[in-house]
Each structure stands twice: as structure tokens, then as C-alpha cells.
């Protein structure tokens, strides 16, 4: 099991429950956007959406849907394939932020 070490995930009660259920919890840096391909994908989407000048929530919704459709699947695959390199960079940087 993996979580981001948010305080609600690391309370004594949560930790005890996970232990009781014999859930193996992976060690993971507390704040690790470098290790979340979705964060990178959302960054791409955000830059695309910002190019539009939306004036209401419905237009924003429509633009987000349209721009999501335009992101090639190869972007997602490239992000997933880059994970070993990103993990190595985080490990080499002792868990701190990296250039990613």
C-alpha cells in the first residue's frame, strides 16, 4: 500500500489499523510530486487550459474536456516510462525535490 504520509494517513489509529490488517506500507517521501506522473500530466493540461480565456465554469469544464482529449496517449506512456529515472533522481537527492 502507498500513501503520501499526510498526517491523516500516519495517525496512531490509521497505523494501528494497517498493522492489524497486515497491510504492507511502502516507504514514500511525504511530498513527492516528482514521483507522480499524474502531476506532470496535470501540469501539461493546466498550461493548455490557461491559453483559453474562459469566463464561466461551464466554459472551463468544456475547455478541460477538450484539452484532455488532445493530450496524446504517448505523453502518458512517456511519463510512466520515465519513472525509473525519476525515482533514481529522488533517491540520489535524498528524497528532496529534483529537476522533474
Long-range contacts (C-beta under 8 A, 24 or more apart in sequence): 1-25, 1-26, 2-26, 2-28, 3-28, 4-28, 4-30, 4-31, 4-32, 5-29, 5-30, 6-30, 29-90, 29-95, 32-90, 32-95, 34-86, 34-89, 34-90, 34-97, 34-98, 34-100, 35-83, 35-86, 35-87, 35-90, 37-76, 37-79, 37-80, 37-82, 37-83, 40-79, 40-100, 41-71, 41-75, 41-76, 41-79, 44-71, 44-75, 45-71
